Amino acid sequence: MSERTISRRRFLKASSATIAAAAVPATAAAAESGWTVAETPVDGTLHDVEYTAAGAYAVGGGGVVIERAGGAWRKVLDGGPTGNGNNLYGADVTDDGSRLWFVGASGAIGEYDVESGTLADHSAPLDNTNNYNDVAVTGRAGEANVYVAGDSGKIYYSFENGESGTWEYVTPGSGSNVNAVDFYGERAGHLVDGNKSVFRTADGGVWNKAGIADANVNFYGVDADAPDDVWVSGGGGRIFHWNGSEWIPVDTGDAGLRDVEVEGGRGLTVGGGGKAYELSDGRWERTPTPTGANLKAVVRGDRDLAVGAGGIVIER
C-alpha cells in the first residue's frame, strides 16, 4: 500500500473509535447489517464526509459543516468559507489529519483547522467562480498540494497550500465537468469526468486518459489507492476496478453509485434510494440500510459513515 493511502486513512481508527451510534435501524435487515440513522442538526443535503484527527466531519447545502463530537453531530460552520451560503460538494483532509479542505458552488474553497477551529478562505482562485465538485489534498497542514475538480472541466491546483498567486489550472479532457478526484501519492492520482472518462496524473499537472472504454454510464466516484488499484463508481449500479492491466466491471443493479471507498480488499459504495454495497472476499453484496434517502458519500473506519439527502447520516 502506498504512503499516501496509509496517511489519508491514518486517523480513521483513532477518531472513529470514540464515535457512538445514535438511533435505531428502521428494518430488521438494516439491524442485522448494523447500520443506524444518526440525529443531525441539518436538513439540507450532505454531500461529503471525512475523518480528521478530531473526528468525523460532513459538508453540505448552504455551506454547512458539521462534526461528530461528544456522541452527537453538531454544526461548526454555516455559510461556507465566504459566508455567502454556497453549497459545499466535496471535502478532503491533510495527511496529518489537522486540516479539512472543502469546496463548492461559486468558487468556494475553505481550509478548516479542526484543532483550533479557525477557517481560511481560498475561494475563487484565478478569479474563477465556477462550481467545484470535489477536492483532493496531499501533504501536511500548511504545506499541502491542493487539487480542485471544476464543473467547467478544469482542475485547479496549487503546490503551495492554496496561497494566492500559486494556483494553476489544466483541462484534462473535453471540458466536461470533473465529478471526483483522488490521489494516492503527493502528485499522483485519478479523476473521473462527465464524458465517461478516467484520467491519471503522475506529476499533478499533466493528465492522460486511462479509460474506461464502452462503459456507457456516467462516472461519479473514484478511489485511487495505487497505480494498479483504482475504483470507479457510476450510473446503473456499475463499479469498475483497474488492476494494472484491465478495467474489471461489476453490475450491482440500477442505483447510481455516487461514491466508493476500498482498502485492503474491503470496501463500500453508496448511491440512490439509500442503496449500499459492501466488498468482501472479492464480491460486492447489498448491505441493507435504514433509509431510502439518496446517499452521496461514504467513508470507512472503525465506524463506517454515509451521508446524503435531507441531512441523513447513517453509521455502522
WOKATA-V654029 format. One record per residue. N is the residue number from 1. SS is DSSP state (H for helix, E for strand, L for the rest). D_CENTER is the distance of its C-alpha to the mean C-alpha in whole Angstrom. Layout:
{{N SS D_CENTER} {N SS D_CENTER}}
This chain:
{{1 L 20} {2 L 19} {3 H 19} {4 H 15} {5 H 14} {6 H 16} {7 H 15} {8 H 12} {9 L 12} {10 L 16} {11 L 16} {12 H 14} {13 H 18} {14 H 19} {15 H 18} {16 H 17} {17 L 21} {18 L 22} {19 L 20} {20 L 22} {21 L 22} {22 L 23} {23 L 24} {24 L 26} {25 L 25} {26 L 26} {27 L 27} {28 H 29} {29 H 27} {30 H 24} {31 H 26} {32 H 26} {33 H 23} {34 L 22} {35 L 20} {36 E 21} {37 E 20} {38 L 19} {39 L 21} {40 L 19} {41 L 21} {42 L 19} {43 L 20} {44 L 18} {45 L 14} {46 E 11} {47 E 8} {48 E 5} {49 E 6} {50 E 7} {51 E 11} {52 E 13} {53 L 17} {54 L 18} {55 E 16} {56 E 13} {57 E 11} {58 E 10} {59 E 10} {60 E 12} {61 H 15} {62 H 18} {63 H 16} {64 L 16} {65 E 14} {66 E 15} {67 E 16} {68 E 17} {69 E 20} {70 L 24} {71 L 23} {72 E 22} {73 E 19} {74 E 20} {75 E 19} {76 E 19} {77 E 19} {78 L 20} {79 L 20} {80 L 17} {81 L 18} {82 L 21} {83 L 22} {84 L 23} {85 L 20} {86 L 18} {87 L 15} {88 E 12} {89 E 9} {90 E 6} {91 E 6} {92 E 7} {93 E 10} {94 L 13} {95 L 15} {96 L 17} {97 L 15} {98 L 17} {99 E 15} {100 E 12} {101 E 11} {102 E 10} {103 E 11} {104 E 13} {105 H 16} {106 H 19} {107 H 18} {108 L 16} {109 E 15} {110 E 15} {111 E 15} {112 E 16} {113 E 18} {114 L 18} {115 L 21} {116 L 23} {117 L 21} {118 L 22} {119 E 20} {120 E 20} {121 E 20} {122 L 19} {123 L 19} {124 L 21} {125 H 21} {126 H 24} {127 H 25} {128 L 22} {129 L 21} {130 L 19} {131 L 16} {132 E 13} {133 E 10} {134 E 7} {135 E 8} {136 E 8} {137 E 11} {138 E 14} {139 L 17} {140 L 18} {141 L 19} {142 L 21} {143 L 21} {144 L 17} {145 E 17} {146 E 14} {147 E 13} {148 E 12} {149 E 12} {150 E 14} {151 L 16} {152 L 19} {153 L 18} {154 L 18} {155 E 16} {156 E 17} {157 E 17} {158 E 19} {159 L 20} {160 L 22} {161 L 19} {162 L 19} {163 L 23} {164 L 25} {165 L 26} {166 L 24} {167 E 22} {168 E 22} {169 E 21} {170 E 21} {171 L 21} {172 L 20} {173 L 21} {174 L 23} {175 L 21} {176 L 19} {177 L 16} {178 E 13} {179 E 10} {180 E 8} {181 E 8} {182 E 8} {183 E 11} {184 L 14} {185 L 16} {186 L 17} {187 L 18} {188 L 17} {189 E 14} {190 E 13} {191 E 12} {192 E 13} {193 E 15} {194 L 17} {195 L 20} {196 L 19} {197 L 18} {198 E 16} {199 E 17} {200 E 17} {201 E 18} {202 L 20} {203 L 21} {204 L 18} {205 L 21} {206 L 22} {207 E 20} {208 E 22} {209 E 21} {210 E 20} {211 E 21} {212 L 21} {213 L 24} {214 L 25} {215 L 22} {216 L 23} {217 L 20} {218 L 17} {219 E 14} {220 E 10} {221 E 8} {222 E 8} {223 E 9} {224 E 11} {225 E 14} {226 E 17} {227 L 19} {228 L 20} {229 E 17} {230 E 14} {231 E 13} {232 E 12} {233 E 12} {234 E 14} {235 H 17} {236 H 20} {237 H 18} {238 E 18} {239 E 16} {240 E 17} {241 E 17} {242 E 19} {243 L 21} {244 L 23} {245 L 26} {246 L 24} {247 E 21} {248 E 22} {249 E 21} {250 E 21} {251 E 22} {252 L 21} {253 L 22} {254 L 21} {255 L 18} {256 L 16} {257 E 13} {258 E 9} {259 E 7} {260 E 8} {261 E 9} {262 E 12} {263 E 14} {264 L 18} {265 L 19} {266 E 17} {267 E 14} {268 E 12} {269 E 11} {270 E 12} {271 E 13} {272 H 16} {273 H 19} {274 H 17} {275 L 17} {276 E 15} {277 E 17} {278 E 17} {279 E 18} {280 E 21} {281 L 24} {282 L 23} {283 E 22} {284 E 20} {285 E 21} {286 E 21} {287 L 20} {288 L 21} {289 L 20} {290 L 22} {291 L 20} {292 L 20} {293 L 18} {294 L 15} {295 E 12} {296 E 9} {297 E 6} {298 E 7} {299 E 8} {300 L 11} {301 L 14} {302 L 18} {303 L 16} {304 L 13} {305 E 12} {306 E 10} {307 E 11} {308 E 12} {309 H 15} {310 H 18} {311 H 16} {312 L 16} {313 E 15} {314 E 16} {315 E 16} {316 L 18}}
